């Protein structure tokens, strides 16, 4: 039987990051020893508090529907954590908990965009932004940054139209690892206010900033709290990617709209995962600090290996756990990644997936042993091409 698929699904691009991870796992299942640097998730266990909380929730039969916005104690914990970490104050009715930050972003675009509305998407971008915008009937407008791969008001101005609805800011950035300074965000904030648009601030990696730098939220800048929607998750911060808990903080009007959409789609996020996230957010945050130190050590190890490679170039990875690099040998990033996987058994993600051909993304969320071996293979491969 031939099934007629919707045009929106036919036009939807598959996730390149998930595809790269699947290919690496397929080879591993065949007995090939692949060093997988394609997956963007911490290689640490979830906090012990989260594990104990979910076991207790199972024993207590916490298995019924919850409020589709998320249980009140979890929303209170999210507000408390943001207040302690950034000084920003939100009420529980300004929070909606979803099945991961990807789900949160999907809800936001569906709630904010009408057909033809434009969203400014800085390049490089996380692969799902454009597709989610298009699924909501919107138009992703790609804004190239400078040599540091950051956008500035003059870049944004060139692409602004009367259809521009919002701007996405992702700092620390996936895939580049760059971090916007307070001054850079202040410049963008003034431009945003002048244009009267919204900012969606994807803060998935806010706790992974290195070299004693501190995180700056654009929402905390003068005049920006009401114009900013903060997206966060337990996924990266607490190494709970598979538990699928994300959230946003914004206006109550928007929260009500997203909650209405969630009522008619998924209803509540997993009840057990909510209890785990509550425990993680309320804990001592020691696991977060341990991961941050480990990631900085790994980044420094990787840079030591790759800095001497002639021709390699990348923006300085001040945060997250990615290196986004280019080299004269990388003409076609998909072809290069495929050949490198086949010949050197190291999995990377093509830069084309992030809007930048000629680049590759490397995740250093792996052990130092694996990272050192993969880094040396990459250095040798680039040096001979």
N, C-alpha and C positions, 0 to 999 in steps of 0.2 A: 504493500500500500504506500502510495506517495503522499506524504504529509506536507501541506503547504505551511512553511515557516513564515513568521512575521518578518517584514522588511527590517525592523529594528534589530532583530536577532541576526539576520543575515549580514547586516552592516557592522555588527559589533565585533571589534577585534579581540582575539583571545589574549589572556594575560601572558606576556612574554616572560615575566619573572617566574610564574608558576610553571610555564612550559620548560624553562631551562632546568628548574629543579626536578621536574618529572623525568626529563631525559637523563639527568645524572643518576637518578634513582633506578631507572631502567637498566642502565649499564652496570650499576652496583649489583642489581639483582642477578645479572648475568655473570657475576664473578669478577668484573673489572674493578680494580681499585681506583676509584675516582676521588679526587680531592675536590669537594663541592664547595665552591666559594660563590655560589649563585643565590643562595637562600638568605633572605633578610630577616633572620630571627635569632635571638640570643641562644647560645648553646648551654645555658645554665638551667638548673631546675627552678621551678616556681618556689616562692618563699614558703618556708615550713608552716607559717601561720595560715597561708592559703590552703595548703594540703590538709591541715588539721581541720580547718573550717568546713571544707567540702565533705570530709568524712563524717563530721558531726552533723552536717545538714542531711546527709543520707540516713544516718541513724535516727534523726529527729523527723524523718519523713517530710522534709521540706520539698515537696514534689508537686505542689499545686500551682496553678496560675498565680502570678504576682501582678501588681500594678504594671501596665505595659510601659510606663516611664521608668521602671526600676523601683525596687523597694526603697522606702524612705531612708532607712539607715545607710544604704549605699550612696544615695544622693547627698545625704548629709556629710558622709565621709569624703566624697568628691569635692564638695564645697570647702570643707575644712582643709583638705590637702592643698587646694589651690590657694586658699588664704595664707596658709603657712609657707608655701613655696614661692608665691608671687605677690602676696599682699592684696590680691583681687578678691572682692566680696560678692558672692552670688547667693541667691536663695534657692531652696530645693526645687521650686517650681520653674526655675530657669535651667534645669538640667533634665536631659532625657538620656537614659541608658539604652544602648542598642547592642546588636550582636557583632561587636567589633567596630573600629573606627571606619572601616570601609562601608559598613551598613549605615553608620552615622552620616557619612558624607553623601551616600545615596539618598537618604531621607532629606538631607538639607537641599540638595539640588532639586529634588522632586517638589519640595515645598516652596522654593524660592523662584524657580525659573518658569517662564512661559515660553512658548515657541518663538525662536529667534533671539531671545535674550542672550547676551554675550558674557562670557567669563574670561577674564585675563588670566592666562596660565603661563607663568614664567618657565623658560626652558633652561636646563633640563627639568622635567617634571616626573612625578610618580605616575606610572603607566596607567592607572585607573582613572585619573582625573578627567581626561578628555572623553573617555567612553561613558562615564557616568553623566557628564554634562550633556552629551548627545542623547543619552537615553531619556533625559528630562526634557528634550526638545530644544535645549540650548545650543549655543555655538561656542566651542573652545577657541579662544584667540591666543595664539602662541607668541609670547614676548621674549625675544632673545636678550640675554644679559650681556655683561661685559666679559673681559678676559677672566674675571674672577667668578664668572657664572652667577652673578647676582644682578637683579634688575634694579634700576634707579628710576626716579620720576621721569627723566627725559626718555627712557626706553618705553615706559608705560604710556606717556603722552602720545607717542606715535600711533598707538593702537586703540586709543580711547575713542568711542563713538557714543551717539545718543542711545545706543542699545546696550552699553556696558552696564552690567548689573553688579558684579563683584570681582574681587581679586583674590587669588589663592596665594597665601604665604606659607612656606614650609621651611622652618628653620629650627634646628639643624635639618639640612636638606637630604632627602633621598631622591637622586642617587649620588649627589656630589660631596656630601659631608660638609658643605660650607655653612657658616653661621653668620647671620646678619648682626651687625653691631647695633647698639642703641641709636647711634647717630644715623645709620642707614635706615633704620625703622622710623625714626623721627621724620626724616625727609619723605619717606613713603606715606607716613600718616598725614602730613600736611597736604600732600597731593590728593590723597583719598578724600579728605574732608572737603577740599576745594571742589572735587568732582561729585561729591555726594553719593558715593557708592559704599558697598559693604566689603569687609575683609573676612575671608574664611582662613583662620590661622590653624594649620595642621601642626600640632605640637607633639607628635608621636615620639620624638626623640629629645624632648626638652631636658631630660635628666642625663643625657650623654653628651656633655660638652667638656672639653679638655683644656689642659694648660692653665688651670685656675680661672678660666673665664666663667662668667655667670650668665644665666639665661635671661633674656629680656623678652617680655611679651608685648606685642604691639597693642594689646588691649589695655595695658597699663599706662599708655601714653595719653597726654591730655586730649580729651575729646574723642577718644577711640573706643571706650568701653561699649558704648551703645552701637557702634558701627562694626564691632568685631564679634565673630562667632568662633569660640575656641573648641577645637576637636582634640580629644585625648583618648587614651586607651590603657588597659592593663597589659596589652600584648607585648610591647617592647620593654616598658618600664619594669615589669615584674616577670618577664620571660614566660608569659601566659598566652602565647599566640593562639594555641588551639582551644583555649577556654572561651574565646569570642565574647569579650566584653569591651565596649567602647562607649563614649559619651560625648556630649557637647554642652557647653555653657554659653548662653546667649539670652536674648530677650524672652520674656514669658510668652509673648505673642507667637514667636517662632517656635518655642518649646511646645505650645499648645497645638500648633500646626503639625509639627513632626510627630507628636504623640497621636494625633488623629490618624495620620498616615500609618503609623505603626500599629494602631488598633486594628486597622483593616488589612494588614499584611502579616507580620510575624507575631503580633502581640508581644508578650514580654520576652526579654532575653532569658537564657537558661537560669532557672532558680538556683541551682547548685553553684554555677559560675558566679552568680551575683554574691553569694555568701563568701566565696573565695576572694573575689575582688575587694569586698568590704574588709576582710581580714588583712589583705595585702596593703591597702591604702591606710589602714589604721595601725599598722605595725611600725617597727622602729626604723624602717627603710635601710637597714644594714645591707640587705641583699643588693639594693640599687647601687649603693656606694661601692660594693665589692665588684659589681659588673663594670661600673664606670672606670675603676682603676685598672681592671683587667683589659678593657677595650683600649684604654690609652696605651698600655704597655704593648698590646698587639699592634696598634697603629704605628707606634715608634719602631717596632721590630720590622714591620713591612716597609716603612719609609727608609730605614737603613739599608734594606736589601735593594730597593728600587731606585733610590736617588742616583746611584752611579750609572744607571742604564742610559746610554746615549740616545737622545731623541724622545724619551718619555716625558710627558707633560701632564700636569693635573693641578686643579685648584687645591689649596691646602685644606686637608680634611680636619677641620676644627671640632667636628661633632659627628653624631650618629656612628655607624660602624661600616662605612663604605669608602672606597677609593674609586674615583671616576677618572680614568686616564685615557690619553690618546698617544699615538705613536705613528710615525710615517708608514709603518708596515700595515696599519689598520685602514684599509681602504673601504672595505665592506665589513661592518662589524658582525653581521650575522654569519658571514662566511668565515671570518677570522675565529669567532667563538666556536664554530663547528669544527674547524681544523685543529684548533688548540685542544679541544676536548678529545678529539680522536687521536691526536699525535702525542699530547702531553698528559692526558687524563686529568685535566683541570677544568672545572665548569665555571664559566663566567656568564654575565648577561650582556647581550649586545646593546650598545648605546642607542641604536635606532629605536629601541623600545621606549626610551626616555626623551625622544625628540632630537637626539644629537648623533648623527651618523659619524663614524670614525672614532667613537669612544667605546669603552667597555666598563662595566661596573663590577667591582670586586668587593665581596663582603668579607670582613675580617672577624666575623662572629664565629670563629672556629678556634680550636686549640692552637697554642703557639707552635707546637710540633707540626701540625698540618699546615699552618700558615707559612712557616719557614720553608717547608718543602715546596709548597705551591708557589711561593714568591720566588724562590730560586729557579724553579722550572720556567716561570714567566720571564724572569730576567734573562735566562739563557736563550729562550725562544726568541725574544725580541732582539737580542744582541746578534743573532745569526740571520735575521731576516732583513 
